[in-house]
Amino acid sequence: MKVKFVDLKQRYEEEKVELLECVDKTLKKGMLILGDGLRDFEEEVESYTGTRHCIGLNSGTDALMMALWSCGITKDDEVIHPAISFIATTGAIVHVGATPIFAEVDIDGLIDTDKLETKITQKTKAIMPVHWAGRICNMSKIIEICEKYKLVLIEDSAQAMGAYYGGTHGGRFGKASAFSCHPLKNLNALGDGGFLITDDDEVAKKVRLYRNHGIESRDNVTMFGVNSRLDTLNAEVLKFRLKRLESIIERRRLNVGLYKKYIKASCVCLPEENTKAGTSDAHVMCLAQVPDRDSLKNYLSKNGIETMIYYGTPLHLQKATLKFGYKKGDFPVAEEICEKVLALPIHQHLTEDQIYYVADKINKFYSSSH
């Protein structure tokens, strides 16, 4: 049996009629950049998340950089963020001239709020929690700390579309929040894409200008900006897929439940669903923590099962971040997770038979080798 980690071809077959309608609609209008479809998508995200402003951008990375920049983060400022995330989290901080300050994570890979205050200095300007794998951080504690030290809260919500904390959608807690629509996300574009949400009128105004070269009108350029516009075709596709998001998350949630049912190996640690009232995960990834991870991954691959490692190296030990002076042992929880983490396939096209097959192979690996 073959089990793909993500199956974009199958998703196309499932959505083929509607996707081709998006293409036809967009090309017939002939407005491929900053067209009506983009504003329609932004308005639907505003309605879905309950935010005042959504600005479509060409990637989640750009959304992170513009969130930091529009909130006044600049040279000599320090921004605290977890030691586990995609490199774009740290890169966005560096690109606006600020200094990334890594923080320890809890056993679920999210920033450890009990250790957060130890990282605050006179240069600290912002805290940027990462809602890793579609699970919202402990926002009550983070908000409390930000208010106590008068810090800006910016959310890396790249994987948080469709996730809630206490009845509030992820990304609604900070001054600005960045989302990704990369093909591996549960709300995905036909390639790169992203957006920023905010309730702050000034932040929204700055980002809308900056994403389009600083052009206020055709012959009126008020700042030097960049080209970071979400194209209209992707906006149309995302608008269609947004309507299906809740059903996709539910299918993924059921798949995680099946893994918990069928995996009998006690050494396999699967993520626990947050049971706080009004809180739910987006299930962008199912990050298991397992012993002898690399051997298990190779064994599953030989049996036709694709898995991924997110991530084998924590941010503070990447070659690009060595200049900040961190070393092995600085964040032991993050380092241990990176040695054990293995993302299992949970995409919405999996059958129960496929999930049983993956679970059975995992059980057999540990029963025979441990």
Backbone torsions as a table, in degrees:
resi	resn	phi	psi	omega
1	MET	NA	140.6	176.0
2	LYS	-104.5	133.8	178.1
3	VAL	-130.8	110.1	-179.5
4	LYS	-81.9	147.8	177.4
5	PHE	-68.0	-41.9	173.5
6	VAL	-141.2	144.4	-175.2
7	ASP	-127.2	81.6	-178.4
8	LEU	-70.6	-28.2	177.5
9	LYS	-66.2	-42.3	179.1
10	GLN	-67.7	-35.6	177.4
11	ARG	-63.7	-38.8	178.2
12	TYR	-62.5	-42.1	179.6
13	GLU	-62.9	-37.4	-179.3
14	GLU	-69.9	-31.6	-173.9
15	GLU	-113.3	9.9	-169.6
16	LYS	-52.1	-48.8	-177.3
17	VAL	-60.1	-47.9	-177.1
18	GLU	-69.3	-37.4	179.7
19	LEU	-66.3	-41.2	178.1
20	LEU	-67.0	-30.9	174.0
21	GLU	-65.4	-37.4	176.8
22	CYS	-62.3	-44.0	179.0
23	VAL	-63.2	-48.7	-178.4
24	ASP	-60.6	-45.3	-179.4
25	LYS	-61.1	-44.2	-177.5
26	THR	-67.8	-46.4	-177.3
27	LEU	-69.0	-33.6	178.1
28	LYS	-64.8	-37.5	178.7
29	LYS	-71.8	-28.2	178.0
30	GLY	70.8	20.0	-179.9
31	MET	-118.4	92.4	-171.0
32	LEU	-92.1	-19.8	-178.9
33	ILE	-122.9	127.5	179.8
34	LEU	54.1	39.5	178.8
35	GLY	-82.7	177.7	-179.4
36	ASP	-59.5	-33.2	-179.0
37	GLY	-60.1	-33.4	178.9
38	LEU	-67.4	-49.0	-179.3
39	ARG	-64.6	-35.7	177.2
40	ASP	-61.5	-44.5	178.7
41	PHE	-62.8	-45.4	179.5
42	GLU	-58.0	-41.6	179.7
43	GLU	-66.0	-35.8	179.3
44	GLU	-70.7	-35.7	174.7
45	VAL	-66.0	-41.2	177.1
46	GLU	-57.0	-44.1	179.2
47	SER	-68.0	-42.9	-176.9
48	TYR	-64.8	-44.1	-175.6
49	THR	-90.4	-19.0	-177.8
50	GLY	83.3	19.7	-178.8
51	THR	-95.5	164.3	179.5
52	ARG	-81.1	-35.2	-173.9
53	HIS	-135.3	134.4	168.2
54	CYS	-126.7	132.8	179.2
55	ILE	-124.0	116.1	-179.8
56	GLY	-74.2	132.2	-176.4
57	LEU	-131.6	173.0	-172.9
58	ASN	-86.2	-2.7	175.4
59	SER	-169.4	160.6	173.7
60	GLY	-67.3	-29.5	177.7
61	THR	-63.7	-47.0	176.6
62	ASP	-61.6	-36.7	178.9
63	ALA	-62.9	-39.0	176.8
64	LEU	-63.9	-47.1	-179.2
65	MET	-62.8	-42.8	-178.9
66	MET	-71.4	-30.3	174.7
67	ALA	-62.7	-47.2	179.3
68	LEU	-63.4	-49.4	-177.5
69	TRP	-61.7	-45.7	-175.8
70	SER	-69.4	-20.6	177.9
71	CYS	-93.2	8.0	173.6
72	GLY	86.6	13.7	177.9
73	ILE	-76.3	128.5	-173.5
74	THR	-149.4	-165.8	-177.1
75	LYS	-55.6	139.1	178.7
76	ASP	76.7	-5.8	173.9
77	ASP	-79.8	151.4	174.2
78	GLU	-112.0	138.4	179.0
79	VAL	-124.5	121.6	-179.1
80	ILE	-88.3	133.1	177.0
81	HIS	-152.8	162.8	-174.3
82	PRO	-70.6	157.5	-178.2
83	ALA	-78.7	-6.1	175.2
84	ILE	-118.9	120.2	174.3
85	SER	-177.6	178.4	170.3
86	PHE	-72.1	150.9	-175.3
87	ILE	-59.3	-22.0	-180.0
88	ALA	-61.2	-28.8	179.2
89	THR	-61.0	-50.2	177.7
90	THR	-70.6	-42.2	-177.8
91	GLY	-59.1	-38.0	179.8
92	ALA	-62.6	-39.6	178.8
93	ILE	-65.0	-45.0	-179.9
94	VAL	-63.4	-40.7	-175.8
95	HIS	-67.1	-22.7	175.7
96	VAL	-93.3	6.7	175.2
97	GLY	90.0	1.1	-178.9
98	ALA	-87.8	174.8	-178.7
99	THR	-109.0	124.4	177.5
100	PRO	-76.8	132.7	176.6
101	ILE	-117.6	114.3	-176.1
102	PHE	-80.4	149.0	178.9
103	ALA	-130.3	152.8	-179.9
104	GLU	-68.3	155.3	177.4
105	VAL	-110.4	163.5	174.3
106	ASP	-86.0	-177.8	-175.8
107	ILE	-66.5	-17.5	177.8
108	ASP	-89.9	2.3	178.3
109	GLY	88.3	-4.0	178.2
110	LEU	-90.2	157.2	-176.1
111	ILE	-55.3	133.7	-178.3
112	ASP	-82.1	103.9	-175.0
113	THR	-70.1	-19.9	178.6
114	ASP	-72.0	-20.6	-178.7
115	LYS	-109.6	3.8	-172.0
116	LEU	-66.9	-41.6	-174.6
117	GLU	-65.0	-23.6	-179.5
118	THR	-68.4	-15.8	-178.0
119	LYS	-92.5	-7.5	-175.8
120	ILE	-80.8	130.2	176.3
121	THR	-127.7	-177.3	177.8
122	GLN	-66.1	-20.2	-179.8
123	LYS	-90.9	-7.7	-178.3
124	THR	-65.1	126.2	-179.4
125	LYS	-113.8	-28.3	-174.7
126	ALA	-152.5	156.5	169.1
127	ILE	-116.6	132.9	-179.5
128	MET	-125.3	87.3	176.0
129	PRO	-69.0	152.8	179.5
130	VAL	-116.0	121.1	179.3
131	HIS	-83.6	75.1	-169.6
132	TRP	-66.2	131.1	176.5
133	ALA	65.6	13.8	178.4
134	GLY	91.1	18.7	179.2
135	ARG	-112.9	125.2	-175.7
136	ILE	-75.9	137.5	178.4
137	CYS	-67.2	174.8	176.8
138	ASN	-74.4	81.3	-171.9
139	MET	-70.4	-28.5	179.0
140	SER	-59.6	-45.9	-179.3
141	LYS	-70.8	-39.8	-179.0
142	ILE	-65.5	-42.6	177.4
143	ILE	-61.4	-42.7	178.8
144	GLU	-58.6	-44.5	179.9
145	ILE	-67.1	-43.2	179.5
146	CYS	-61.4	-40.9	179.2
147	GLU	-69.0	-38.1	-179.4
148	LYS	-62.9	-41.3	-175.7
149	TYR	-105.1	8.1	179.0
150	LYS	55.1	51.8	-179.4
151	LEU	-105.7	152.0	176.1
152	VAL	-80.2	135.6	176.7
153	LEU	-104.4	117.4	177.8
154	ILE	-123.3	128.2	-176.5
155	GLU	-100.5	130.6	167.3
156	ASP	-86.8	94.2	-176.7
157	SER	-103.0	27.1	-175.1
158	ALA	-51.4	-34.2	-176.3
159	GLN	-113.8	19.8	-170.0
160	ALA	-106.2	7.0	-179.0
161	MET	-65.1	122.4	-178.7
162	GLY	92.1	4.5	178.6
163	ALA	-101.9	146.8	-176.2
164	TYR	-131.7	151.8	176.4
165	TYR	-135.0	112.9	-179.6
166	GLY	58.5	34.0	178.5
167	GLY	87.3	-3.1	-179.8
168	THR	-108.8	135.5	-179.2
169	HIS	-67.8	142.0	176.3
170	GLY	-54.6	141.4	-178.4
171	GLY	94.5	-8.2	-179.1
172	ARG	-91.4	-1.3	-173.8
173	PHE	-92.5	-27.6	-174.5
174	GLY	-94.7	174.6	175.8
175	LYS	-69.3	-32.3	174.8
176	ALA	-152.2	149.5	-177.4
177	SER	-140.6	142.4	-175.2
178	ALA	-111.5	134.7	178.7
179	PHE	-122.2	148.6	177.0
180	SER	-112.3	144.4	174.3
181	CYS	-119.2	30.5	175.9
182	HIS	-57.3	151.0	-177.8
183	PRO	-54.1	-22.1	179.1
184	LEU	-84.7	-6.3	178.8
185	LYS	-81.9	165.9	-178.6
186	ASN	-78.0	-24.6	168.9
187	LEU	-110.7	97.5	-169.3
188	ASN	-120.6	146.0	178.0
189	ALA	-91.0	-177.1	176.8
190	LEU	-89.5	56.6	-173.4
191	GLY	128.5	-151.8	-179.9
192	ASP	-73.2	152.1	176.8
193	GLY	179.8	160.4	178.5
194	GLY	-171.2	178.1	176.1
195	PHE	-159.9	162.6	179.2
196	LEU	-120.7	139.8	173.3
197	ILE	-120.8	149.9	-180.0
198	THR	-163.4	153.1	171.4
199	ASP	-99.3	-1.4	-176.2
200	ASP	-91.5	117.0	-177.1
201	ASP	-61.1	-39.8	-177.1
202	GLU	-69.2	-41.0	176.4
203	VAL	-60.0	-45.9	-179.6
204	ALA	-61.3	-42.9	-179.8
205	LYS	-62.3	-44.1	-179.5
206	LYS	-63.6	-43.4	-177.3
207	VAL	-69.5	-39.9	178.5
208	ARG	-61.0	-39.2	177.1
209	LEU	-69.4	-47.2	-173.0
210	TYR	-65.1	-35.1	-178.2
211	ARG	-69.1	-16.3	-175.8
212	ASN	-123.7	49.6	174.3
213	HIS	64.3	13.5	-177.3
214	GLY	75.5	17.5	-176.7
215	ILE	-84.1	117.2	176.0
216	GLU	-85.9	-38.6	171.2
217	SER	-149.5	173.9	-168.9
218	ARG	-52.2	-40.5	-177.8
219	ASP	-115.0	27.3	-179.0
220	ASN	-136.7	97.3	179.3
221	VAL	-104.7	116.0	-172.9
222	THR	-97.7	-12.0	176.6
223	MET	-158.4	165.1	171.8
224	PHE	-86.1	116.8	-179.9
225	GLY	-114.8	-154.6	180.0
226	VAL	-135.4	176.0	174.0
227	ASN	-101.9	99.5	-178.6
228	SER	-140.2	51.0	-176.9
229	ARG	-94.7	133.1	170.5
230	LEU	-69.3	122.0	-175.5
231	ASP	-71.4	156.9	-171.7
232	THR	-63.8	-36.6	179.4
233	LEU	-62.0	-47.0	177.5
234	ASN	-63.0	-36.0	178.0
235	ALA	-62.2	-41.3	178.1
236	GLU	-64.4	-42.6	178.6
237	VAL	-63.9	-44.1	-179.6
238	LEU	-66.0	-36.2	177.6
239	LYS	-61.7	-42.7	176.3
240	PHE	-64.9	-45.5	-175.9
241	ARG	-71.3	-26.1	177.6
242	LEU	-61.0	-34.5	179.2
243	LYS	-66.3	-22.7	-177.7
244	ARG	-101.4	-1.2	-170.8
245	LEU	-59.9	-46.4	-176.3
246	GLU	-62.7	-38.4	178.7
247	SER	-69.5	-35.0	177.6
248	ILE	-65.6	-44.2	178.4
249	ILE	-62.8	-39.8	-179.4
250	GLU	-65.8	-39.3	177.4
251	ARG	-63.5	-39.5	178.4
252	ARG	-69.1	-38.7	178.3
253	ARG	-61.6	-41.9	177.8
254	LEU	-63.4	-37.5	179.0
255	ASN	-64.6	-40.3	176.3
256	VAL	-61.7	-40.6	178.0
257	GLY	-61.7	-36.5	178.2
258	LEU	-67.8	-38.6	175.2
259	TYR	-59.7	-42.7	-179.3
260	LYS	-65.5	-29.9	178.8
261	LYS	-74.5	-41.5	-170.3
262	TYR	-95.9	-24.6	178.9
263	ILE	-79.4	115.3	-176.3
264	LYS	-99.7	-15.9	-178.9
265	ALA	-64.6	115.3	-174.6
266	SER	-67.5	-18.7	-178.6
267	CYS	-79.8	-9.0	179.6
268	VAL	-88.7	118.5	-179.5
269	CYS	-101.2	115.7	178.5
270	LEU	-103.2	151.1	-177.4
271	PRO	-64.7	137.7	177.3
272	GLU	-88.1	138.0	176.7
273	GLU	-69.1	135.8	176.5
274	ASN	-71.2	123.2	-174.7
275	THR	-100.2	6.4	177.4
276	LYS	-61.7	141.9	-177.5
277	ALA	-55.8	131.1	178.2
278	GLY	76.4	9.5	-177.2
279	THR	-113.3	133.0	178.7
280	SER	-152.4	150.2	-178.7
281	ASP	-90.6	156.2	179.0
282	ALA	-90.0	-11.4	176.8
283	HIS	52.5	49.5	174.6
284	VAL	-69.9	-36.6	176.7
285	MET	-141.3	155.7	172.1
286	CYS	-111.9	100.0	-173.8
287	LEU	-96.7	99.5	174.6
288	ALA	-82.0	152.0	171.5
289	GLN	-116.0	122.4	-170.4
290	VAL	-137.0	148.4	172.3
291	PRO	-76.2	155.0	177.7
292	ASP	52.7	45.4	-172.6
293	ARG	-55.1	-48.4	-175.0
294	ASP	-65.1	-36.8	178.0
295	SER	-67.9	-39.9	177.0
296	LEU	-63.0	-44.4	-180.0
297	LYS	-58.8	-44.8	179.4
298	ASN	-64.4	-40.5	179.0
299	TYR	-62.5	-45.1	179.4
300	LEU	-64.8	-39.7	179.1
301	SER	-60.9	-42.1	179.2
302	LYS	-64.3	-21.9	178.6
303	ASN	-100.6	18.2	173.6
304	GLY	82.1	15.7	-176.6
305	ILE	-109.2	121.2	178.5
306	GLU	-87.7	131.2	173.0
307	THR	-133.0	167.6	179.8
308	MET	-135.6	154.7	176.4
309	ILE	-107.1	117.0	177.7
310	TYR	-124.4	93.3	-7.3
311	TYR	-127.1	154.7	-177.8
312	GLY	-77.4	-16.0	179.8
313	THR	-131.6	124.0	177.3
314	PRO	-67.7	159.8	-173.6
315	LEU	-59.3	-36.8	-174.6
316	HIS	-72.6	-11.1	179.7
317	LEU	-109.7	8.3	175.0
318	GLN	-71.5	149.0	179.7
319	LYS	-57.3	-38.2	-177.6
320	ALA	-66.9	-23.4	-175.6
321	THR	-102.7	3.0	-178.1
322	LEU	-58.1	-31.0	-177.0
323	LYS	-64.0	-14.4	-178.8
324	PHE	-87.7	-1.5	168.6
325	GLY	86.9	13.1	178.4
326	TYR	-84.6	160.4	-178.5
327	LYS	-142.8	166.5	177.6
328	LYS	-61.1	133.9	-177.7
329	GLY	102.9	-12.4	-179.1
330	ASP	-69.1	-32.4	-178.8
331	PHE	-134.4	77.6	-172.3
332	PRO	-61.0	-34.6	-180.0
333	VAL	-67.2	-46.9	178.7
334	ALA	-60.4	-41.9	-178.7
335	GLU	-65.7	-39.1	179.1
336	GLU	-67.7	-41.3	178.3
337	ILE	-60.5	-43.0	-178.7
338	CYS	-65.0	-23.5	176.4
339	GLU	-81.6	-19.9	-173.4
340	LYS	-112.3	-18.5	-168.3
341	VAL	-71.4	137.9	176.1
342	LEU	-146.5	120.7	180.0
343	ALA	-85.2	122.4	178.6
344	LEU	-91.4	150.6	177.8
345	PRO	-66.2	128.4	177.3
346	ILE	-134.8	12.0	-174.9
347	HIS	-57.3	157.9	-169.0
348	GLN	-69.1	-7.6	-177.8
349	HIS	-95.1	-2.2	-179.7
350	LEU	-68.3	147.1	173.2
351	THR	-96.9	162.4	177.4
352	GLU	-63.1	-34.7	177.7
353	ASP	-61.6	-39.6	178.9
354	GLN	-66.2	-42.1	180.0
355	ILE	-66.4	-40.2	176.6
356	TYR	-61.1	-39.6	179.9
357	TYR	-62.5	-45.4	178.1
358	VAL	-61.3	-48.3	-178.6
359	ALA	-61.3	-41.5	-179.9
360	ASP	-62.1	-41.5	179.2
361	LYS	-67.0	-38.1	177.3
362	ILE	-63.8	-45.6	178.7
363	ASN	-59.6	-44.2	-178.8
364	LYS	-66.5	-36.6	178.5
365	PHE	-60.6	-46.5	-175.9
366	TYR	-78.8	-28.8	178.5
367	SER	-70.6	-29.2	-177.2
368	SER	-93.2	-24.1	-173.2
369	SER	-111.8	-8.7	-177.5
370	HIS	-132.5	NA	NA
